[in-house]
Amino acid sequence: AAAATAGAGAGAEAAAATDAPPQPPTIDNPTETMNQSIGKLTLYRAGGDGATGMRTLLAYVTNLLNRPDEPKFRTINLDNAAFKRRVGGLAGGISFLRAVGYKRQERSLIL
């Protein structure tokens, strides 16, 4: 009976794992990914969106470097309207943050 229970639990875990959103592939070369992401952001010229995105990413990285143990700088809410407008809605924004080391967890990026 214990073996049957363990087997049922394992099946439930497997089913739960398939319900989770798929994670993007691992980044093999973070420096190259950052450079490509910045290249994509520079293509946004209308309204200064690309420059705003890059300034926002610079602020994220600067905050992390200056205060690496501060929890508020290690989590980014993907539903935040300012984040969506400045970074999340632009090609290259989230891939840059993933290259820095952020991982998606629910509706956030966590470092």
MDTraj code that builds the backbone (N, CA, C; nanometers):
import mdtraj as md
import numpy as np

residues = "ALA ALA ALA ALA THR ALA GLY ALA GLY ALA GLY ALA GLU ALA ALA ALA ALA THR ASP ALA PRO PRO GLN PRO PRO THR ILE ASP ASN PRO THR GLU THR MET ASN GLN SER ILE GLY LYS LEU THR LEU TYR ARG ALA GLY GLY ASP GLY ALA THR GLY MET ARG THR LEU LEU ALA TYR VAL THR ASN LEU LEU ASN ARG PRO ASP GLU PRO LYS PHE ARG THR ILE ASN LEU ASP ASN ALA ALA PHE LYS ARG ARG VAL GLY GLY LEU ALA GLY GLY ILE SER PHE LEU ARG ALA VAL GLY TYR LYS ARG GLN GLU ARG SER LEU ILE LEU".split()
xyz = np.array([
    [0.0830, -0.1199, 0.0000],
    [0.0000, 0.0000, 0.0000],
    [0.0860, 0.1243, 0.0000],
    [0.1968, 0.1208, 0.0750],
    [0.2848, 0.2376, 0.0796],
    [0.3440, 0.2645, -0.0579],
    [0.3801, 0.1583, -0.1296],
    [0.4369, 0.1762, -0.2630],
    [0.3342, 0.2354, -0.3577],
    [0.2090, 0.1925, -0.3462],
    [0.1044, 0.2468, -0.4319],
    [0.0815, 0.3938, -0.4011],
    [0.0853, 0.4288, -0.2726],
    [0.0672, 0.5693, -0.2342],
    [0.1819, 0.6536, -0.2873],
    [0.3048, 0.6027, -0.2747],
    [0.4205, 0.6773, -0.3239],
    [0.4106, 0.6960, -0.4743],
    [0.3667, 0.5922, -0.5441],
    [0.3531, 0.6029, -0.6890],
    [0.2483, 0.7047, -0.7278],
    [0.1374, 0.7105, -0.6536],
    [0.0323, 0.8080, -0.6827],
    [0.0831, 0.9488, -0.6589],
    [0.1617, 0.9647, -0.5520],
    [0.2179, 1.0972, -0.5222],
    [0.3112, 1.1430, -0.6316],
    [0.3928, 1.0510, -0.6822],
    [0.4867, 1.0865, -0.7876],
    [0.4118, 1.1291, -0.9133],
    [0.3008, 1.0597, -0.9436],
    [0.2213, 1.0978, -1.0597],
    [0.1603, 1.2350, -1.0436],
    [0.1147, 1.2663, -0.9224],
    [0.0563, 1.3977, -0.8952],
    [0.1614, 1.5068, -0.9101],
    [0.2844, 1.4769, -0.8632],
    [0.3929, 1.5748, -0.8784],
    [0.4223, 1.5985, -1.0252],
    [0.4255, 1.4931, -1.1042],
    [0.4521, 1.5078, -1.2471],
    [0.3427, 1.5893, -1.3141],
    [0.2172, 1.5648, -1.2747],
    [0.1068, 1.6408, -1.3331],
    [0.1164, 1.7874, -1.2940],
    [0.1524, 1.8145, -1.1678],
    [0.1656, 1.9530, -1.1221],
    [0.2792, 2.0224, -1.1955],
    [0.3870, 1.9497, -1.2210],
    [0.5019, 2.0094, -1.2896],
    [0.4648, 2.0509, -1.4314],
    [0.3762, 1.9778, -1.4971],
    [0.3390, 2.0134, -1.6334],
    [0.2458, 2.1336, -1.6373],
    [0.1815, 2.1670, -1.5234],
    [0.0935, 2.2838, -1.5192],
    [0.1719, 2.4144, -1.5084],
    [0.2966, 2.4076, -1.4662],
    [0.3789, 2.5275, -1.4504],
    [0.4149, 2.5827, -1.5880],
    [0.4260, 2.7170, -1.5993],
    [0.4652, 2.7729, -1.7291],
    [0.6066, 2.7283, -1.7648],
    [0.6323, 2.6999, -1.8907],
    [0.7660, 2.6552, -1.9290],
    [0.8684, 2.7656, -1.9075],
    [0.9858, 2.7266, -1.8616],
    [1.0939, 2.8218, -1.8435],
    [1.1649, 2.8411, -1.9776],
    [1.2094, 2.9637, -2.0053],
    [1.2863, 2.9856, -2.1276],
    [1.4162, 2.9048, -2.1213],
    [1.4774, 2.8783, -2.2349],
    [1.6011, 2.8016, -2.2340],
    [1.7110, 2.8723, -2.1549],
    [1.8049, 2.7939, -2.1060],
    [1.9186, 2.8480, -2.0318],
    [2.0029, 2.9336, -2.1249],
    [2.0575, 3.0415, -2.0704],
    [2.1425, 3.1309, -2.1492],
    [2.2863, 3.0818, -2.1384],
    [2.3440, 3.0416, -2.2511],
    [2.4796, 2.9874, -2.2521],
    [2.5861, 3.0962, -2.2466],
    [2.5598, 3.2101, -2.3075],
    [2.6590, 3.3171, -2.3128],
    [2.5919, 3.4483, -2.2702],
    [2.5900, 3.4782, -2.1393],
    [2.5204, 3.5980, -2.0915],
    [2.5690, 3.7285, -2.1555],
    [2.7000, 3.7415, -2.1766],
    [2.7525, 3.8653, -2.2356],
    [2.6975, 3.8857, -2.3753],
    [2.6964, 3.7810, -2.4547],
    [2.6424, 3.7910, -2.5907],
    [2.4932, 3.8235, -2.5871],
    [2.4202, 3.7588, -2.4953],
    [2.2768, 3.7851, -2.4829],
    [2.2520, 3.9301, -2.4433],
    [2.3311, 3.9839, -2.3503],
    [2.3158, 4.1249, -2.3110],
    [2.3421, 4.2164, -2.4302],
    [2.4481, 4.1892, -2.5052],
    [2.4792, 4.2719, -2.6218],
    [2.3677, 4.2667, -2.7256],
    [2.3134, 4.1470, -2.7507],
    [2.2031, 4.1342, -2.8458],
    [2.0789, 4.2077, -2.7959],
    [2.0535, 4.1981, -2.6665],
    [1.9373, 4.2659, -2.6079],
    [1.9503, 4.4170, -2.6212],
    [2.0678, 4.4691, -2.5932],
    [2.0911, 4.6137, -2.6065],
    [2.0736, 4.6545, -2.7527],
    [2.1224, 4.5715, -2.8443],
    [2.1041, 4.5996, -2.9872],
    [1.9573, 4.6099, -3.0246],
    [1.8752, 4.5212, -2.9702],
    [1.7309, 4.5258, -2.9983],
    [1.6690, 4.6519, -2.9385],
    [1.7113, 4.6879, -2.8182],
    [1.6555, 4.8076, -2.7538],
    [1.6913, 4.9350, -2.8298],
    [1.8091, 4.9392, -2.8904],
    [1.8486, 5.0599, -2.9642],
    [1.7648, 5.0821, -3.0890],
    [1.6930, 4.9787, -3.1337],
    [1.6080, 4.9933, -3.2518],
    [1.4812, 5.0736, -3.2217],
    [1.4476, 5.0892, -3.0942],
    [1.3299, 5.1673, -3.0554],
    [1.3699, 5.3142, -3.0492],
    [1.3323, 5.3891, -3.1503],
    [1.3703, 5.5298, -3.1551],
    [1.2514, 5.6224, -3.1277],
    [1.1314, 5.5802, -3.1641],
    [1.0123, 5.6642, -3.1456],
    [0.9871, 5.6891, -2.9978],
    [0.9763, 5.8140, -2.9613],
    [0.9447, 5.8506, -2.8236],
    [1.0553, 5.8214, -2.7248],
    [1.1725, 5.7810, -2.7713],
    [1.2828, 5.7525, -2.6809],
    [1.2642, 5.6252, -2.6001],
    [1.1775, 5.5341, -2.6486],
    [1.1480, 5.4123, -2.5730],
    [1.2719, 5.3279, -2.5464],
    [1.3586, 5.3120, -2.6458],
    [1.4796, 5.2311, -2.6283],
    [1.5726, 5.2903, -2.5242],
    [1.5912, 5.4220, -2.5305],
    [1.6781, 5.4887, -2.4326],
    [1.6194, 5.4779, -2.2919],
    [1.4882, 5.4917, -2.2809],
    [1.4229, 5.4770, -2.1503],
    [1.4420, 5.3351, -2.0980],
    [1.4256, 5.2365, -2.1849],
    [1.4466, 5.0972, -2.1458],
    [1.5882, 5.0729, -2.0974],
    [1.6861, 5.1272, -2.1690],
    [1.8262, 5.1076, -2.1291],
    [1.8575, 5.1787, -1.9979],
    [1.8028, 5.2990, -1.9790],
    [1.8241, 5.3697, -1.8511],
    [1.7623, 5.2915, -1.7350],
    [1.6461, 5.2321, -1.7602],
    [1.5798, 5.1527, -1.6561],
    [1.6618, 5.0284, -1.6237],
    [1.7125, 4.9602, -1.7260],
    [1.7975, 4.8433, -1.7021],
    [1.9251, 4.8821, -1.6281],
    [1.9821, 4.9967, -1.6632],
    [2.1008, 5.0458, -1.5926],
    [2.0693, 5.0691, -1.4451],
    [1.9521, 5.1243, -1.4160],
    [1.9124, 5.1469, -1.2767],
    [1.8991, 5.0145, -1.2024],
    [1.8390, 4.9132, -1.2667],
    [1.8270, 4.7808, -1.2030],
    [1.9649, 4.7249, -1.1688],
    [2.0558, 4.7276, -1.2660],
    [2.1890, 4.6699, -1.2455],
    [2.2680, 4.7515, -1.1425],
    [2.2596, 4.8832, -1.1490],
    [2.3292, 4.9679, -1.0520],
    [2.2800, 4.9415, -0.9107],
    [2.1484, 4.9310, -0.8939],
    [2.0926, 4.9009, -0.7618],
    [2.1437, 4.7661, -0.7110],
    [2.1500, 4.6671, -0.7989],
    [2.2000, 4.5355, -0.7589],
    [2.3465, 4.5401, -0.7178],
    [2.4256, 4.6143, -0.7921],
    [2.5677, 4.6231, -0.7603],
    [2.5921, 4.6984, -0.6295],
    [2.5153, 4.8043, -0.6072],
    [2.5336, 4.8858, -0.4871],
    [2.4763, 4.8211, -0.3619],
    [2.3682, 4.7448, -0.3779],
    [2.3004, 4.6847, -0.2628],
    [2.2539, 4.5434, -0.2974],
    [2.3491, 4.4505, -0.3158],
    [2.3146, 4.3161, -0.3628],
    [2.2276, 4.2350, -0.2671],
    [2.2291, 4.2686, -0.1392],
    [2.1498, 4.1918, -0.0425],
    [2.0121, 4.2505, -0.0174],
    [1.9786, 4.3602, -0.0838],
    [1.8488, 4.4256, -0.0646],
    [1.7418, 4.3494, -0.1433],
    [1.6461, 4.2855, -0.0735],
    [1.5450, 4.2035, -0.1424],
    [1.4644, 4.2780, -0.2484],
    [1.4354, 4.4061, -0.2267],
    [1.3511, 4.4775, -0.3239],
    [1.4197, 4.4938, -0.4596],
    [1.5519, 4.4847, -0.4645],
    [1.6224, 4.4959, -0.5917],
    [1.6418, 4.3596, -0.6575],
    [1.6030, 4.2539, -0.5896],
    [1.6201, 4.1184, -0.6408],
    [1.4912, 4.0611, -0.6998],
    [1.3830, 4.1379, -0.6940],
    [1.2534, 4.0939, -0.7469],
    [1.1940, 4.2035, -0.8341],
    [1.1463, 4.1656, -0.9509],
    [1.0807, 4.2586, -1.0428],
    [0.9413, 4.2042, -1.0716],
    [0.8405, 4.2850, -1.0452],
    [0.7014, 4.2478, -1.0689],
    [0.6699, 4.2665, -1.2175],
    [0.6430, 4.1566, -1.2863],
    [0.6148, 4.1623, -1.4301],
    [0.4836, 4.2327, -1.4622],
    [0.3948, 4.2456, -1.3633],
    [0.2663, 4.3117, -1.3851],
    [0.2712, 4.4624, -1.3595],
    [0.3843, 4.5124, -1.3116],
    [0.3984, 4.6544, -1.2838],
    [0.3876, 4.7334, -1.4149],
    [0.2991, 4.8323, -1.4173],
    [0.2731, 4.9084, -1.5405],
    [0.3977, 4.9800, -1.5919],
    [0.4755, 5.0400, -1.5019],
    [0.5976, 5.1100, -1.5443],
    [0.6983, 5.0114, -1.6028],
    [0.7130, 4.8945, -1.5400],
    [0.8049, 4.7933, -1.5930],
    [0.7605, 4.7493, -1.7326],
    [0.6320, 4.7222, -1.7488],
    [0.5808, 4.6795, -1.8793],
    [0.6101, 4.7834, -1.9870],
    [0.5881, 4.9108, -1.9529],
    [0.6056, 5.0189, -2.0496],
    [0.7535, 5.0417, -2.0820],
    [0.8389, 5.0397, -1.9803],
    [0.9798, 5.0760, -1.9994],
    [1.0695, 4.9611, -2.0440],
    [1.0379, 4.8388, -2.0003],
    [1.1276, 4.7258, -2.0256],
    [1.0538, 4.6037, -2.0795],
    [0.9529, 4.5575, -2.0080],
    [0.8863, 4.4317, -2.0394],
    [0.8209, 4.4272, -2.1756],
    [0.7742, 4.5415, -2.2237],
    [0.7070, 4.5457, -2.3528],
    [0.8003, 4.5660, -2.4705],
    [0.9300, 4.5754, -2.4444],
    [1.0273, 4.5992, -2.5510],
    [1.1093, 4.4736, -2.5776],
    [1.1309, 4.4431, -2.7047],
    [1.2173, 4.3306, -2.7400],
    [1.3563, 4.3557, -2.6834],
    [1.4077, 4.2582, -2.6125],
    [1.5415, 4.2694, -2.5548],
    [1.5410, 4.3004, -2.4064],
    [1.4317, 4.3534, -2.3542],
    [1.4283, 4.3932, -2.2134],
    [1.4383, 4.2770, -2.1169],
    [1.3493, 4.1809, -2.1313],
    [1.3487, 4.0668, -2.0390],
    [1.4677, 3.9755, -2.0655],
    [1.5086, 3.9611, -2.1912],
    [1.6247, 3.8751, -2.2191],
    [1.7511, 3.9334, -2.1536],
    [1.7619, 4.0658, -2.1473],
    [1.8761, 4.1274, -2.0788],
    [1.8745, 4.0891, -1.9307],
    [1.7579, 4.1016, -1.8672],
    [1.7476, 4.0690, -1.7249],
    [1.7746, 3.9209, -1.6996],
    [1.7327, 3.8349, -1.7890],
    [1.7618, 3.6917, -1.7755],
    [1.9116, 3.6677, -1.7863],
    [1.9795, 3.7424, -1.8739],
    [2.1249, 3.7278, -1.8875],
    [2.1969, 3.7737, -1.7604],
    [2.1393, 3.8715, -1.6917],
    [2.1958, 3.9179, -1.5641],
    [2.1825, 3.8082, -1.4586],
    [2.0793, 3.7257, -1.4707],
    [2.0611, 3.6168, -1.3760],
    [1.9210, 3.6023, -1.3209],
    [1.8309, 3.6943, -1.3572],
    [1.6929, 3.6842, -1.3104],
    [1.6265, 3.5607, -1.3714],
    [1.5416, 3.4968, -1.2928],
    [1.4643, 3.3811, -1.3384],
    [1.3172, 3.4109, -1.3162],
    [1.2355, 3.3649, -1.4078],
    [1.0900, 3.3875, -1.3952],
    [1.0332, 3.2942, -1.2897],
    [0.9506, 3.3520, -1.2032],
    [0.8815, 3.2760, -1.1003],
    [0.7450, 3.3391, -1.0838],
    [0.6415, 3.2652, -1.1266],
    [0.5048, 3.3191, -1.1258],
    [0.5017, 3.4448, -1.2124],
    [0.4610, 3.5584, -1.1540],
    [0.4505, 3.6838, -1.2284],
    [0.5627, 3.7804, -1.1892],
    [0.6806, 3.7243, -1.1566],
    [0.7958, 3.8052, -1.1170],
    [0.9223, 3.7506, -1.1798],
    [1.0241, 3.8353, -1.1812],
    [1.1600, 3.7919, -1.2116],
    [1.2351, 3.7984, -1.0791],
    [1.3025, 3.6910, -1.0440],
    [1.3703, 3.6791, -0.9147],
    [1.5187, 3.6523, -0.9383],
    [1.6012, 3.7180, -0.8611],
    [1.7460, 3.6948, -0.8687],
    [1.7905, 3.6228, -0.7436],
])
top = md.Topology()
chain = top.add_chain()
for i, resn in enumerate(residues, 1):
    res = top.add_residue(resn, chain, resSeq=i)
    for name in ("N", "CA", "C"):
        top.add_atom(name, md.element.get_by_symbol(name[0]), res)
traj = md.Trajectory(xyz[None], top)
